[in-house]
Amino acid sequence: MLIRQMNATLNRKLKSIQHQLTAQQADLQQHLMETLQDVIHPPKEVPPDIVYKQLNVLFITPCNDRASSSISIIVEQSLRHLVKSIYEMKAIQPVGPYLERSKTDLVLVLGGEEGEILPEESMEALRTSPVKKALWLTDLSGVKHSKSFISIFDYVFTQKAENIPTYGRMSNARCYEVPFPPNPNVYYPQSVLKQDESDVYIIGDAQPGSSLVELANHALLSGKVVRVEGKGWKRFGSFIPVHAHEDRAALYNGSKMVIQDNSPVRSVLEVAACGTFQLNSITTNRNLDTDVFQSYNSQEELIEKFDFYWNRVDQRRLAASRAMAYVTYNHSYLQSSLQLLDRIFR
């Protein structure tokens, strides 16, 4: 009897020990599996916030592009306020030796309208470099650069959202619309010569049945001095065509009202920076996150708003002042340069 009681007690203790050992073995196996998973698939580290004032930037600019030269100066000045150092290099200079001897965190290339700006050896040096590479394009007239050039870059910034799908097909770069802000040394309220004055300045193509053609044929424009920029306006013989070489800042300032249809954001901002009232199609304003720009969504609405604002000079000036203030405080080169850095490093 005593022996049976001792055996029963020992069996209970052995079962308890066996249960504990089984539990410990399961915990050990789970820990081992987690360790193996960390080795095979290490957890992603959350990158620390980038301090822009610690960044070293190589800024490559076109050599003979007059339109880009003034922009490059303002971009460089803006970046100097944001990063630790910026070194400007002309596109004709070799990039490889500089990257080899310098600690560079970002290469920013300002792309001209005419296509490739870098020699082949510099393109190869950038292609093999692990440094982040960004391209800020002057591409209002459309895509001019080749696939081999675009594919070098990690980030592509365009003047027109319409170009983004094309760049996306050419490379794996992340593409964004970041138009150049108005050059404050060019686009600002100023008096102009008599020859630059007009009542209405229409920007857009004269497509049959469009709102612009409807306005062009309306009695509201009778007796007014009208400038036109775009395709299809030859049949409107009394209108003054605007040519590529003409000073847009003077023409914007000389006009009482600008009407735009499907124009790039940059054009809207430049007109606003001159303090001139404008009426834009809803498609023109769609990429602007604001309601300060007056818009129209139909032929009837364009005619109605044109008539309203033409006969109310004070309302025109008030709307133009609001738009100019918006551009001044929200679309400077400093803010656009910061937007680029945020897209790249955030």
C-alpha angles and dihedrals in degrees: 000000000000091000092053091051091050091049092050091050092048091049091053091051092045091051090050092050091046091052091050091049091049091051092048091048091052091049090048092051092049091050090048092051092049090050091050091049090053090052094047096038108019113203115262113254116229104238114238119245110276114239104217092203088067095055125109112206130196108206116197117194135185119264106217104017106116093188091055097042096074091043092051091054093053093044091051092049091050094048091051088066091053109038138047096246140352125197117195119211129179115238092245092062118091112259100195100072092050093051091049096054101033136066103238125179099179138018111204117189121194105213120211128221094252100066131248116031102174128081117240095255091055091047090053092048090053092044092058097039119101091212117114110262127201132181122205107194135207093210108141090130093054140270111328104158125092128244091248090057098043092047091065092071133080093202131031122192117195136191093225130045088214089070095057098085091053093051089046090058091048098053148354091256121130107248128206137170109242109157121200110259117239112284102249090211091058110027111056136109109289141151116258140198120272090250091062096053124105140157097228132016113196118198117190142059122297097235115175111262094012125136091249093055090047089054092044091056094044123107089236089080094048111126094005127124105244128187120196132198120187142047129313101028099115093097090061093076097178093058120093113235118223116224129211095250096054122111105257094191090058093046093048091049091046095054126086092207136012120205117197134186123189093342124159118263090248091063091052092051094048093052090048092049088059091056094242122143115244139186113206133189114250089249090057093053097042095096094050114089095213142076097218092102116080112235142184130210102189144022091259093051092049092052092046095049093043090054092045097051096037090061095042109062093174092055089049092052092046093052091046091050092051091050092047091050090049092053093045094053101032107032109047123135089248091058093045091050089051089049089055092051091048091052091050103040106025 
